[in-house]
Amino acid sequence: MSKKKAKACVLKPFRDARQIWKGLETEGSRRKLFHLVDVDLHDSKHLVAGLAMFEPGEGAAFHTHPDSEEINVAIKGRGKLVADGRELAFDTYDFMYIPAGTHHCHFNTGDEPLWLVYVYGPPGQLPAK
């Protein structure tokens, strides 16, 4: 894939993103990612970012970003972050910080779709599942 030269831009998740479905083979782990920033999409050397959407009752499979710190912001809905053996409830507009190498996952515990903005750096791989 050819790289684009980094430049300032406005990105619209539903128009500009690489859309990726995750967890389709496992009920309860289905979510859609609108992946917006990485080295291939915008020559980002330090960050990966996008929007993750979870339907009620769905969540991510446990995963880790071995060398990347992560920030999440709930922009719609509510849920729980499971990390370091703890369950941490969050609501709309809450920020979550996940240190590098932390085994974690997110779940939608609400009655409406959960929209999470994710940003992590340095860049690493998206979770496999």
VENURVEN-V515388 format. One record per pair of residues at least 24 apart in sequence whose ideal C-beta (glycine too) atoms are under 6 Angstrom apart, sorted by sequence separation. I is the first residue (numbers start at 1). GAP is how many residues later the second one is. If there is no record, write none. Layout:
BEGIN
[[I GAP] [I GAP]]
END
This chain:
BEGIN
[[72 24] [11 25] [81 25] [71 26] [31 27] [79 27] [80 27] [30 28] [70 28] [79 28] [79 29] [80 29] [79 30] [69 31] [29 32] [68 32] [78 32] [67 33] [77 33] [66 35] [77 35] [79 35] [6 36] [77 36] [6 37] [64 37] [77 37] [4 38] [13 38] [23 38] [1 39] [4 39] [64 39] [76 39] [3 40] [75 40] [62 41] [74 42] [75 42] [62 43] [72 44] [73 44] [60 45] [59 46] [60 46] [72 46] [59 47] [59 48] [71 48] [58 50] [70 50] [56 52] [68 52] [68 53] [54 54] [68 54] [56 55] [65 55] [68 56] [55 58] [65 59] [53 60] [54 60] [53 62] [52 64] [63 64] [51 66] [52 66] [50 68] [61 68] [49 70] [47 72] [48 72] [47 74] [46 75] [48 75] [46 76] [39 84] [38 85] [23 106]]
END
